[in-house]
Amino acid sequence: MSPRPPRLPPPAQLETICKGLAALDASLCDDWECRCYSFDAKWDAAGRERMASMRSGSGDEWFLLFAGELAFLKMFWHERPRQDPSAVYAGLPAALAPQLSEPAFSMEEVTVGGWYDGVSWTLRGDTDPVSHELAMLTGSAELYCNHAREYLELEVPEDAVAHVLAGKPLDEALLGKLGSTRTLTELAGDLEELGYGAPASE
């Protein structure tokens, strides 16, 4: 019997974690194309939706859209069988239904899908291959340190990573502790795009 997948936090907390993941990648990797984690604080023109994403560089990816108290998740692992989107997203709240036709999400390629309806998470699909990423989305500093070691070939201190995943203010001392080659001024554009430090409800 497969172990139960990690439980995702509520959207406000999860959004802070996603911004932190993107801020860490931006701090440690100058080249945007080489980063795994990203966040767009103004995904729609009206500024009501925010979108986090992960691309592994080898065909695995996830997209996580935040809209008010709701959230929509789509994950795809390229070496696993595709799931039936109509079965995975059966019962999706009407307010999130437009995401099923969002071209950026490639909804014909689904390994795990889910949503937060304002009360609780629903996740369906083959959760085994994505369990590591689901655990990353709980805000595990240890897992991000492993990611930095394996993907970026960098050793970063766990306490500094936890600081960023909690959405706490960045300063030059913290960047130095992370071993970033970028200054706070150089990161300003990235942090603005991420909405890092802004309340998740904005």
C-alpha positions as CSV (number, residue, x, y, z in Angstrom):
1,M,0.0,0.0,0.0
2,S,1.4,3.4,-1.0
3,P,2.1,5.9,1.8
4,R,-0.3,8.8,2.1
5,P,1.1,11.8,0.2
6,P,2.2,14.8,2.3
7,R,-0.6,17.1,3.3
8,L,-0.4,20.5,1.6
9,P,-0.9,23.6,3.8
10,P,-3.7,26.1,3.2
11,P,-3.2,28.5,0.2
12,A,-2.0,31.5,2.2
13,Q,0.8,29.5,3.8
14,L,1.5,27.6,0.6
15,E,1.8,30.8,-1.4
16,T,4.4,32.1,1.0
17,I,6.4,28.9,0.7
18,C,6.2,29.0,-3.1
19,K,7.4,32.6,-3.2
20,G,10.3,31.5,-0.9
21,L,11.3,28.7,-3.2
22,A,11.4,31.0,-6.2
23,A,13.3,33.7,-4.2
24,L,15.9,31.1,-3.1
25,D,16.4,29.9,-6.7
26,A,16.7,33.6,-7.9
27,S,19.2,34.3,-5.1
28,L,21.3,31.2,-5.9
29,C,21.1,31.1,-9.7
30,D,21.7,34.1,-12.0
31,D,20.3,32.4,-15.1
32,W,16.5,32.3,-15.1
33,E,16.5,29.4,-17.6
34,C,18.4,27.3,-15.0
35,R,16.0,27.8,-12.2
36,C,13.4,25.2,-11.2
37,Y,11.0,27.3,-9.1
38,S,9.3,30.5,-10.3
39,F,6.4,32.6,-9.1
40,D,4.3,35.2,-11.0
41,A,2.5,37.6,-8.6
42,K,0.4,39.1,-11.4
43,W,-0.5,36.0,-13.4
44,D,-3.8,37.6,-14.7
45,A,-4.2,41.2,-16.0
46,A,-6.5,42.1,-13.1
47,G,-3.9,41.0,-10.6
48,R,-6.3,38.6,-8.8
49,E,-4.5,35.4,-9.6
50,R,-0.9,34.3,-8.8
51,M,0.9,31.3,-10.2
52,A,3.8,29.2,-8.9
53,S,5.5,26.7,-11.0
54,M,8.3,24.1,-11.1
55,R,10.2,22.8,-14.1
56,S,12.8,20.2,-13.6
57,G,14.5,20.6,-16.9
58,S,13.9,17.0,-17.8
59,G,10.2,17.0,-18.5
60,D,8.7,17.1,-15.0
61,E,6.7,20.1,-13.9
62,W,3.9,21.5,-11.8
63,F,1.7,24.6,-11.8
64,L,-0.1,26.0,-8.8
65,L,-2.6,28.8,-9.2
66,F,-3.9,30.9,-6.3
67,A,-7.2,32.8,-6.6
68,G,-8.5,34.3,-3.4
69,E,-9.1,31.4,-1.0
70,L,-9.0,28.9,-3.8
71,A,-6.1,27.1,-5.4
72,F,-5.6,24.8,-8.4
73,L,-2.8,22.3,-8.8
74,K,-1.5,20.4,-11.9
75,M,1.5,18.1,-11.8
76,F,3.1,16.1,-14.6
77,W,5.9,13.5,-14.4
78,H,6.9,12.5,-17.9
79,E,7.9,8.9,-17.2
80,R,4.6,8.0,-15.6
81,P,1.3,7.1,-17.3
82,R,-1.0,10.1,-18.0
83,Q,-4.2,10.3,-15.9
84,D,-7.6,11.1,-17.2
85,P,-8.1,14.8,-16.5
86,S,-11.9,14.5,-16.4
87,A,-11.6,11.9,-13.6
88,V,-8.9,13.7,-11.7
89,Y,-10.8,17.0,-11.7
90,A,-14.3,15.7,-11.2
91,G,-16.0,18.0,-8.7
92,L,-13.7,20.9,-9.3
93,P,-15.3,24.1,-8.0
94,A,-16.9,26.2,-10.8
95,A,-14.7,29.2,-10.0
96,L,-11.6,27.1,-10.9
97,A,-13.1,25.5,-14.0
98,P,-11.5,28.0,-16.5
99,Q,-8.1,26.6,-15.5
100,L,-8.9,23.3,-17.2
101,S,-8.6,25.1,-20.6
102,E,-5.5,27.2,-19.7
103,P,-3.0,26.6,-22.5
104,A,0.0,27.1,-20.3
105,F,-1.0,24.1,-18.1
106,S,-1.1,21.5,-20.9
107,M,-4.0,19.8,-19.3
108,E,-3.8,16.7,-21.5
109,E,-0.6,15.8,-19.5
110,V,-1.6,15.1,-15.9
111,T,0.0,12.9,-13.3
112,V,-1.6,14.5,-10.2
113,G,-4.2,17.2,-10.0
114,G,-6.1,18.9,-7.2
115,W,-7.6,21.9,-5.7
116,Y,-8.4,23.8,-2.5
117,D,-12.0,24.7,-2.2
118,G,-11.8,27.1,0.6
119,V,-12.0,24.4,3.3
120,S,-9.7,21.5,2.3
121,W,-7.5,20.0,-0.4
122,T,-8.5,17.3,-2.9
123,L,-5.6,15.5,-4.6
124,R,-6.1,12.7,-7.2
125,G,-3.8,10.7,-9.5
126,D,-0.5,8.9,-9.2
127,T,1.0,10.6,-6.1
128,D,4.0,8.3,-5.7
129,P,6.4,10.0,-8.2
130,V,5.4,13.5,-7.0
131,S,5.6,12.8,-3.2
132,H,9.0,14.6,-3.0
133,E,7.6,17.8,-4.6
134,L,4.5,17.6,-2.4
135,A,6.8,17.4,0.6
136,M,8.8,20.4,-0.8
137,L,5.6,22.4,-0.8
138,T,5.1,21.9,2.9
139,G,8.1,24.2,3.4
140,S,10.8,21.8,4.3
141,A,14.1,23.6,4.5
142,E,16.0,20.3,4.6
143,L,14.5,19.3,1.2
144,Y,15.4,22.6,-0.4
145,C,19.0,22.2,0.9
146,N,19.1,18.8,-0.8
147,H,17.8,20.4,-4.0
148,A,20.5,23.1,-3.9
149,R,23.1,20.4,-3.3
150,E,22.0,18.1,-6.1
151,Y,20.7,20.5,-8.7
152,L,22.7,23.7,-8.1
153,E,25.8,22.0,-6.6
154,L,25.7,24.4,-3.7
155,E,25.7,23.9,0.1
156,V,23.3,26.3,1.8
157,P,22.6,26.6,5.5
158,E,19.2,25.2,6.6
159,D,18.4,28.1,9.0
160,A,18.8,30.7,6.1
161,V,16.6,28.6,3.8
162,A,13.9,28.4,6.5
163,H,14.1,32.2,6.9
164,V,13.3,32.6,3.2
165,L,10.6,29.9,3.0
166,A,8.8,31.7,5.9
167,G,8.7,34.9,3.8
168,K,10.9,36.9,6.2
169,P,12.7,40.0,4.9
170,L,15.9,39.6,2.9
171,D,19.0,41.6,3.5
172,E,22.6,41.5,2.4
173,A,23.7,39.5,5.5
174,L,21.2,36.8,4.7
175,L,22.2,36.7,1.0
176,G,25.8,36.4,2.1
177,K,24.9,33.5,4.4
178,L,23.2,31.8,1.5
179,G,26.3,32.3,-0.6
180,S,24.4,34.3,-3.2
181,T,26.5,36.1,-5.8
182,R,23.7,38.7,-6.2
183,T,23.1,41.8,-4.2
184,L,19.7,42.9,-2.9
185,T,19.6,45.6,-5.6
186,E,20.3,43.0,-8.3
187,L,17.5,40.9,-6.9
188,A,15.0,43.7,-6.7
189,G,13.3,43.0,-10.0
190,D,13.0,39.3,-9.3
191,L,11.5,39.9,-5.9
192,E,9.0,42.4,-7.3
193,E,7.9,39.9,-9.9
194,L,7.5,37.2,-7.1
195,G,5.7,39.6,-4.8
196,Y,8.1,38.4,-2.1
197,G,7.2,40.0,1.2
198,A,3.7,41.0,0.1
199,P,0.8,39.4,2.0
200,A,-0.5,36.3,0.2
201,S,-4.0,37.8,0.1
202,E,-3.0,40.7,-2.1
